[in-house]
Amino acid sequence: RLLETDSKSLRSVNGSRRNSGSSLVSSSSASSNLSHLEEDSWILWGRIVNEWEDVRKKKEKQVKELVRKGIPHHFRAIVWQLLCSAQSMPIKDQYSELLKMTSPCEKLIRRDIARTYPEHDFFKEKDSLGQEVLFNVMKAYSLVDREVGYCQGSAFIVGLLLMQMPEEEAFCVFVKLMQDYRLRELFKPSMAELGLCMYQFECMIQEHLPELYVHFQSQSFHTSMYASSWFLTIFLTTFPLPIATRIFDIFMSE
């Protein structure tokens, strides 16, 4: 249901109509409706961004519903920063200095860079710009938060941020996610919070899907076997990127 208003879905519906031999009139009509939807969405989100403080205070419920329908791609960078209050963070000024320092995690980060979105054009080439800026942000954060340092799953979150915005802004949003959204609790060496999340999730399966729970138990199919990456990467390694990005929209908002 949430995907129905997404322009990508509308495009795919429009394409299937053409492929099924429907009339040219219906196709052009659908395209016209799509362009109007996109234009209205641009105007609406432009107004929201420009009047963010007032809109967030007075129309919080409406913003939440709009985010659930999907943030237009060209607005994601600024909207994600606004949602987590990552603009004008003092730590942004430290970023260039952090890159001049040496992190004890550098070898680990380098090892994992090629495993992060290995099929995505921005990251797949060795020593590409994407791999370099991903290394930079991960290194900078490992120096800011030495208790967590570096953990492999976090690179997928940073990678998604880098698909939307420059590395300094991505670094600030990542700091906010780790600290204010408490993601760092999942990545601490003990990973106690991750264990808690999986325990809560298992209890939800037992409550809402008791037959499935019993089946999993009988097969010794433990939650940790499949769900840890869901929490550590916020589903970014589970779904196709367009859907995972939509989930991330909602995570940032809610």
N, C-alpha and C positions, 0 to 999 in steps of 0.2 A: 504493500500500500504506500509506504513511504517513498518508494522508488518511482511511483507513477508520475509524480510531478517533476522528476529529474529530466533535464533536457536530453541527456544521453538516451534515456528510455524512450522518449518521444521520437528521437531520431531513429532508433532501431525499429519502433513500431511503423514509422513512416517508410523506412526502407523495406520492411516486410510487405507492406501494402503494394509498393511498386513491384517487388519481386513476384507477387501473386497475381500480377496482371490487372490490377485495379486501374480505374480510369485516371488519366493525366490530371483531370480536374480535381479529383479527391486528393491526389498527391500534392498538387500545388496549393490546395486549400490547407492541407495539414502543415506544409512548410510555412505558409503565411501565418497560421495560428502559432506555430513554434517561434517565429521571429517576433511576433507580438509578445509572447510569453517572456522571451529573453529580454526584450526591450523593457518591459514592465519590471522584470526582476532586477535589471541593472539600475533603473531609476530608483526603485525601492531600496536596494542595498546601498546605493550611493548616498541616499538620504540618511539611512541608518548610521553609516560610517561617519558622515559629517556631523551628525547630532548624537553621537554615541552616548555621552554621559546622560543626557535627558532621556533618550530612548531606553537605555538600560534600566534607569530608575522607574520610569513611568509605564513602560510597555514590556516588562520582563517576560511575561507569558507569551506575548506575540513574537518576541525575538526567539524564544525557545522553540516555538512551533515552526518558525521560518527556518531555523537551523536544522530542525528535523527533516524538513523538505529538501535540504541541501544548500550549502553556500555556493554561489556561483564561483567557478574556478578562479576568475581574475580578482575576486575579492578575498579569497581564502587567506592570503598572507597577512593582510591588514586585520581581517576579522579575527583570526586566531590570536594575533597579538593583542587585540582589544579584549577578547574574551578572557585571557589570562593576565591582563594588565602588564604586558611585557614591554610596553613602549617606555622609553626614557629611563631604563634601569641603569643605575650607576655602574654596575658590573660590566656593561657594554664597553665602557672606556678602558677597562682592564684587559680586554680581549687580545689586543695586539701585543701587549706585554706578556701575557700568558703563553702566546705562541713562541716567544723567544726562549722560554724556559724548557727544561727537560723533565719529562714525566717518566716515572718508573714503569708506566703501563704502555709505553710507546711500541714495544715489540709485540705485545698482545694485540694492540689496536691494528697495527700493520698486518698481522697475520689474518685478522678477521675481515679486513676491508673488502677483499675480493668476494667474500661470502655474503655480503650485504647487497640485496637486489642485484644478483649476478646477471640477470637478463635485461635489466633496465639500461637504456642507452646512456644515461648520465653517469652510471657507475661501473659498467661492465668492462671498460677498457683499462688495462693496467696503467697506473700513473696518470689517469685522466683527471680533469678538473674536479669531477664529482668525487672521486676517491680522495683527492687531496683535501677538499674542503670538509669531507666527512672525517678524515683523520684529524684535521685542525680542531673541529668542534669537540670531538671525543677527547682529544688530548687536553684541551682547555678545561673541559669539565672535570677530568680526572685530577687536575691540579687544584681546582676550586673545592672539590669534595673528596678529600683523600681517604675518607673511611670507605666510600663506595668505590672510588677509583674508576675502573672500567668494567662493565659487564656486557657480554656479547649481545643480548637482546636489545639493549638500549640503542644500538647503532641503527636498527630499523626505524626507530622513532625519529632519530636525528636525520636519517636519510629522507624520510617523508617530509620533514620540515624543510630540508634543503631543496626539495623539488618545488617548494612554494616560495622561498625567500632567500636572501643573501645569508652568508654564514654568520655574521654578527647578530642578525635578528634571530636566526635559528638557535644560536647559542643562548640568547636571552630567554626565548620561549622554552627551551629545554631546561634551563635552570628553574624556571617557574613550575614546569611540570614535575620536576624531581622534588622540589621543595614544597610548593604550595599544594600541589595535587598529590603529594606524598608518594610519588613513584619510587623515590630513593629507598623507601622502606622495603620495596620488593627486591631491590638490588643489593641490599646490605649483605655482607659475607654470610651471615646465618640464614638469610632468606626466610626468616620466620614469618614475615607478613605474607609471602607467597604461599607458605604452608597454610596459613589461616584462610586466605582466599580460596584455596582449593578445598579446604575442609568445609567452608560455608557453601561452596558450589555443590559439593557432594551431598550435603544436607538438603539442598534445594532439589536435587535430583530425587533423593529418597522421598521427599514430601510431595513433589509434583508428578514424578514419573516412577512410582514404586516398582512396577514390573521391570522397567529398564534397570533400575538400581539393583534389583535382585539378580538379574541376568549378568550385569557387570561383576557383581560379587562372586557369582558362581564360576565365572571365567577368570577370576583374579585380574580383572582389567581395571587397574587403579587410575584414579583421576590424574595423578602425576604423569601418567604415560601419554596423555593427550592434551591436558589443559594448561600446563605450565606456560607454554609459548603464547596462549591466548592472553594471559595476564601480562607477561613480560613484554610483549610487543603490541598489546591492544589490538589483536587480531590481524596485524599487518602481514604476518606470514601465513595466514589461514585463507583469506579471501582474495579474489582479484582486486587490484589496486583501487579501481573506482569505487567499489563497495566498501573496502577497508577505509578509504578516505572519508566516506560518508559516516561511517561509524566513529571515526576520529573527530569529525565535526561535532557529533553529539557528545562525545567524551569531553571535548574542550568546553562545551556549553554547560553540561550537567554534572 
